[in-house]
Amino acid sequence: MASYTGDRTIDGISVLVDGKPLSPHYDQLRLTEHGFEWSYEGPEPAQLAFALLYDHLHDAAAAKALHESFMRRVVANFDNEWELSSADLDEAVAALRSGQRA
């Protein structure tokens, strides 16, 4: 089970999966050149949403289809420090696919 963590400090933003930097997966979808951010809208939080989903699902089409709603319903609620498990991502994806609030 993977563990995803994010940390925003005065020195910048860090997003890790199992202790290693999360790839933005630009080879699958490039929304920005400026890395990750977490908020309600914009290319950087959208890139984070896509990267989290793609890393977890290993399915570019599904990650592309879900990343905007995942950004607004999950990423927008992240604090300066956050953590998600694979189980958390499974639950969020199931809720998004069923039309429920993630």
trRosetta pair geometry for C-beta under 8 A, 3 or more apart (Angstrom, degrees):
i j d omega theta_ij theta_ji phi_ij phi_ji
1 85 5.8 11 160 -176 117 103
1 86 4.4 -136 -155 27 77 123
1 87 6.6 -5 -149 -25 131 89
2 17 5.6 -9 -174 -170 121 99
2 18 5.6 -83 -142 -43 77 103
2 55 7.5 -150 144 137 169 108
2 56 6.9 -142 55 -104 138 79
2 85 7.2 151 85 -163 53 52
2 86 4.8 98 41 -58 77 103
3 17 7.2 151 79 -157 47 50
3 18 5.8 108 46 -81 81 56
3 83 6.6 -14 -174 -165 94 103
3 84 7.6 159 -159 83 49 46
3 85 5.8 -25 -104 -107 67 67
3 86 7.9 -68 -63 -21 41 77
4 15 7.3 -2 -173 -175 90 87
4 16 7.2 169 -151 89 47 51
4 17 5.3 -16 -99 -101 74 75
4 22 6.9 41 -136 -76 97 136
4 52 6.1 64 -149 -130 164 102
4 55 7.8 125 -90 89 123 138
4 56 8.0 -56 -41 -63 136 110
4 83 6.8 150 84 -157 55 51
4 84 4.4 -10 61 60 109 93
4 85 7.6 -169 21 -81 79 18
4 89 7.5 77 8 -51 136 123
5 14 7.9 0 110 113 90 94
5 15 7.3 178 91 -149 48 46
5 16 5.0 -6 58 57 92 96
5 81 7.6 -10 -172 -168 94 78
5 82 6.9 171 -151 89 52 53
5 83 4.8 -11 -101 -102 81 80
5 84 7.9 -171 -73 24 40 62
6 13 7.1 -14 -166 -170 94 93
6 14 6.9 163 -152 88 47 57
6 15 4.8 -7 -103 -104 85 78
6 16 7.7 180 -77 21 40 66
6 36 7.7 -118 -126 128 120 139
6 38 6.5 78 147 -26 163 138
6 48 7.9 37 -97 -156 141 136
6 78 6.1 7 67 -173 142 143
6 81 6.9 176 91 -145 64 36
6 82 4.8 8 50 51 101 94
6 83 7.8 -162 22 -70 66 42
7 13 7.2 161 84 -153 51 49
7 14 4.7 -2 55 56 97 102
7 80 7.0 31 -156 150 49 74
7 81 5.2 12 -109 -107 73 80
8 12 7.8 -94 -143 141 57 28
8 13 5.2 -13 -104 -103 75 81
8 38 7.6 -121 -46 32 132 104
8 80 4.5 -109 57 -151 99 75
8 81 7.5 -135 26 -58 69 51
9 12 6.8 2 64 46 77 37
9 14 7.8 10 12 3 101 104
9 80 7.6 93 -69 176 51 116
13 35 6.7 153 68 135 122 129
13 36 5.7 -139 125 82 140 91
13 37 6.6 -133 -61 -95 166 54
14 21 7.6 -96 -158 -107 77 82
15 21 7.1 70 78 -153 65 63
15 22 4.5 -55 120 30 101 122
15 36 5.1 5 -11 58 141 164
15 48 6.6 -162 -92 -131 165 105
15 51 7.7 86 121 99 147 139
16 19 5.6 4 170 -130 133 12
16 20 6.1 134 -155 61 88 23
16 21 6.1 -58 -104 -91 66 31
16 22 6.2 -176 -127 -27 12 86
17 20 6.1 -35 66 65 69 78
17 21 7.9 7 21 121 77 17
17 22 4.7 95 -18 -88 102 87
17 55 5.9 -127 -83 165 162 151
22 36 7.7 45 76 -44 117 152
22 51 5.6 104 148 146 115 126
22 52 7.2 -5 -167 -80 152 63
22 55 6.3 -75 -150 -52 100 161
23 26 8.0 -109 166 3 91 73
23 51 6.5 -165 94 -149 55 113
23 55 7.1 146 50 -83 87 113
24 30 7.9 64 129 -114 118 65
24 35 6.9 -127 -73 -129 134 45
24 36 7.0 -159 -97 -54 99 91
24 47 5.5 -7 -156 170 107 116
24 51 5.1 -79 -140 -83 38 134
25 28 4.6 -17 158 30 104 115
25 29 6.7 26 112 39 98 75
25 50 6.7 -134 70 126 121 98
25 51 5.1 166 15 -113 106 75
25 54 4.8 -156 112 88 179 150
25 55 7.0 -146 -45 -54 131 80
25 60 8.0 -169 162 -106 130 94
26 29 7.4 -101 -139 78 32 34
26 30 4.5 42 -153 -89 84 95
28 50 7.5 -173 98 160 112 117
28 54 5.7 147 81 -136 161 155
28 60 4.4 -146 -159 -116 119 119
28 63 7.3 35 138 73 140 138
28 64 7.9 -139 152 -55 101 102
29 47 7.8 -168 107 -121 95 69
29 50 5.2 -98 75 180 134 154
29 54 7.7 -174 22 -53 110 145
29 60 6.9 156 -28 -159 102 101
29 63 7.4 -154 7 108 138 112
29 64 5.9 160 -72 -93 147 97
29 67 7.8 -156 96 -11 161 164
30 33 7.6 25 -176 -70 109 66
30 47 7.9 9 -152 -112 37 113
31 43 4.4 -174 144 -158 96 89
31 44 7.9 -166 105 -64 109 24
31 46 4.9 -118 158 98 166 113
31 47 4.6 -155 56 -69 113 87
31 50 6.8 142 -10 7 130 144
32 35 7.3 -68 109 33 117 27
32 43 3.7 132 -59 132 112 118
32 44 5.3 -53 50 -73 170 60
32 46 7.6 124 -14 62 111 96
32 47 5.1 -98 34 -34 104 139
34 37 7.9 -2 115 -21 106 111
34 43 7.4 89 42 95 107 112
34 44 5.6 -61 90 -84 103 111
35 44 6.4 20 90 -137 55 106
35 47 7.5 177 152 92 20 143
36 44 5.8 123 -161 179 22 89
36 45 7.5 74 -167 -95 67 37
36 47 6.1 -130 -96 91 65 103
36 48 4.1 88 -143 -77 104 106
36 51 7.2 -79 -88 32 118 145
37 42 6.8 -20 73 91 127 130
37 44 3.6 48 20 119 102 130
37 45 5.3 -65 87 -55 77 74
37 48 6.8 -139 52 -21 35 133
38 45 5.4 98 -126 -114 33 101
38 48 6.1 -81 -79 82 76 165
38 75 4.9 -140 -140 178 90 86
38 76 7.1 -174 171 -92 81 23
38 78 4.1 -29 155 57 157 132
38 82 7.5 32 -13 13 177 144
39 42 6.2 30 71 24 115 121
39 44 7.9 49 27 80 101 101
39 45 5.0 -127 47 -50 64 144
39 75 7.5 -12 41 131 22 97
39 76 6.1 21 164 -120 30 69
40 45 7.2 96 54 75 14 168
40 71 7.6 96 -175 142 29 91
40 72 6.1 42 -161 -123 71 69
40 76 4.2 53 -94 -122 60 124
41 45 6.8 170 164 57 4 130
41 46 7.7 17 -161 -46 47 100
41 71 7.2 93 -101 133 42 127
41 72 7.3 21 -71 -87 76 90
41 76 7.9 19 -32 -90 54 116
42 45 5.4 81 64 21 87 97
42 46 6.7 -153 95 -7 41 96
43 46 5.4 -61 -142 42 32 115
43 47 6.1 37 158 -25 68 102
44 47 5.7 -47 -145 31 31 111
44 48 6.7 32 153 -17 61 102
45 48 5.4 -49 -148 36 39 115
45 49 6.3 43 152 -22 67 102
45 71 5.1 110 133 -154 100 111
45 75 5.1 145 -172 135 103 138
45 76 7.1 61 -178 -73 152 65
46 49 5.6 -50 -147 35 33 113
46 50 6.3 33 154 -17 65 105
46 67 6.0 78 -166 142 74 116
46 68 6.6 -2 -124 -95 104 64
46 71 5.3 -29 -95 -79 56 156
47 50 5.8 -53 -147 39 31 110
47 51 6.1 32 155 -20 66 109
48 51 5.7 -56 -142 38 29 110
48 52 6.3 29 159 -18 65 106
48 71 7.5 111 71 -110 88 92
48 75 5.8 129 96 -131 117 138
49 52 6.1 -56 -148 36 27 109
49 53 6.3 19 158 -12 63 112
49 66 8.0 -140 158 116 108 75
49 67 4.3 126 114 -163 108 81
49 68 7.3 129 103 -71 155 19
49 70 4.5 147 -163 95 113 106
49 71 3.9 -84 -44 -68 153 82
49 74 7.3 128 -119 67 99 106
49 75 5.0 -91 -74 -29 96 143
50 53 5.9 -65 -149 43 28 107
50 54 5.9 22 160 -16 69 112
50 63 5.3 88 -155 157 67 109
50 64 6.9 30 -127 -89 110 50
50 67 4.1 1 -75 -114 72 148
51 54 5.9 -55 -136 41 26 106
51 55 6.0 27 162 -19 63 110
52 55 6.0 -58 -145 37 23 109
52 56 6.3 13 159 -10 61 114
52 70 7.4 -157 76 149 117 140
52 75 7.7 176 16 -77 146 108
52 84 7.2 43 -157 64 131 150
52 89 6.9 -155 158 -112 101 125
53 56 5.9 -66 -148 43 27 105
53 57 5.6 -4 169 6 69 119
53 62 7.1 -143 162 114 115 86
53 63 3.8 152 108 -126 112 87
53 66 5.7 173 -136 82 156 115
53 67 5.7 -132 21 -85 145 80
53 70 5.9 164 -58 17 126 174
53 89 7.5 172 -104 -161 54 117
53 93 7.3 128 -130 -90 97 111
54 57 6.3 -64 -123 52 24 91
54 58 7.1 75 178 -91 57 23
54 59 7.3 -142 -128 59 60 40
54 60 6.0 26 -121 -98 112 57
54 63 4.0 2 -67 -82 75 170
55 58 7.7 7 -173 -64 18 62
56 86 6.3 162 -138 -129 105 76
56 89 4.5 -107 -142 144 165 158
56 90 7.9 -146 171 -56 129 63
56 93 7.7 -158 110 -42 134 137
57 62 5.1 -113 152 86 156 130
57 63 5.8 -175 52 -58 129 92
57 93 7.1 137 -74 -109 118 155
59 62 4.0 37 106 22 120 114
59 63 6.3 155 87 -17 64 87
60 63 5.7 -59 -143 41 31 111
60 64 6.1 32 158 -21 67 107
61 64 5.8 -54 -147 36 27 111
61 65 6.4 25 155 -18 62 109
62 65 5.7 -57 -147 38 31 111
62 66 6.1 6 163 -1 67 116
62 93 8.0 31 162 -151 121 125
63 66 6.3 -71 -139 49 25 96
63 67 5.8 42 165 -54 66 104
64 67 6.2 -35 -132 2 23 115
66 69 6.0 -73 -163 52 58 100
66 70 5.2 57 145 -28 89 115
66 93 6.6 6 -160 -128 165 81
66 96 5.4 85 -144 126 110 151
66 97 7.6 -40 -97 -64 123 77
67 70 5.4 -59 -139 42 30 114
67 71 6.1 40 159 -29 66 102
68 71 5.6 -48 -149 28 30 115
68 72 6.7 18 157 -9 62 107
69 72 5.9 -58 -147 42 35 106
69 73 5.7 10 163 0 71 118
69 96 5.3 136 107 -142 128 116
69 102 7.5 122 141 -8 95 131
70 73 6.3 -67 -130 51 24 94
70 74 5.2 -26 -173 29 67 119
70 75 6.5 65 134 -13 73 102
70 92 6.6 80 -127 148 94 123
70 93 7.8 -4 -92 -88 120 65
70 96 6.3 -34 -70 -78 78 156
70 102 6.9 -2 -117 37 59 173
71 74 7.3 -51 -93 54 9 78
71 75 4.6 -35 -141 41 50 130
71 76 6.5 74 151 -36 59 90
72 75 7.6 15 -21 50 17 90
72 76 5.5 12 -151 -14 33 135
73 76 7.1 62 -10 31 8 109
73 77 7.6 -20 158 -8 34 117
73 92 7.4 158 106 -157 113 103
73 95 7.9 -150 142 108 149 121
73 96 6.9 172 53 -88 150 99
73 101 6.5 -170 -147 -162 123 63
73 102 4.1 94 131 44 131 109
74 77 6.3 -79 -165 35 26 105
74 78 7.7 42 146 -44 63 90
74 92 5.3 28 -79 -145 141 145
74 102 5.3 -52 -57 114 97 131
75 78 5.8 -28 -163 -10 44 116
78 82 4.2 -72 -148 -35 96 157
79 82 5.7 144 46 -64 72 90
84 88 4.3 -131 -159 83 81 138
84 89 5.9 85 155 -50 123 86
85 88 4.8 109 49 0 68 98
85 89 7.3 -132 98 1 42 85
86 89 5.6 -55 -152 38 36 111
86 90 6.3 41 149 -23 67 103
87 90 5.5 -48 -146 33 34 115
87 91 6.4 35 154 -19 64 104
88 91 5.8 -56 -151 36 30 112
88 92 6.4 28 152 -17 65 107
89 92 5.7 -54 -144 38 33 110
89 93 6.1 32 158 -18 67 107
90 93 5.9 -57 -146 38 27 109
90 94 6.3 28 156 -19 63 108
91 94 5.8 -55 -148 36 28 111
91 95 6.4 27 155 -18 63 107
91 102 7.7 126 121 -154 76 79
92 95 5.8 -57 -149 37 30 111
92 96 6.3 29 154 -18 66 106
92 102 4.2 53 -147 -163 77 120
93 96 5.7 -54 -146 37 31 110
93 97 6.2 29 157 -17 65 108
93 102 8.0 54 -41 -119 21 124
94 97 5.9 -58 -146 39 28 109
94 98 6.2 14 159 -8 64 113
95 98 6.0 -66 -144 45 27 102
95 100 4.3 -88 -157 78 81 101
95 101 6.5 -42 172 89 128 28
95 102 4.2 152 88 -96 130 62
96 99 7.8 45 -178 -67 28 22
96 100 7.7 -83 -56 58 21 65
96 102 5.3 2 -54 -63 85 122
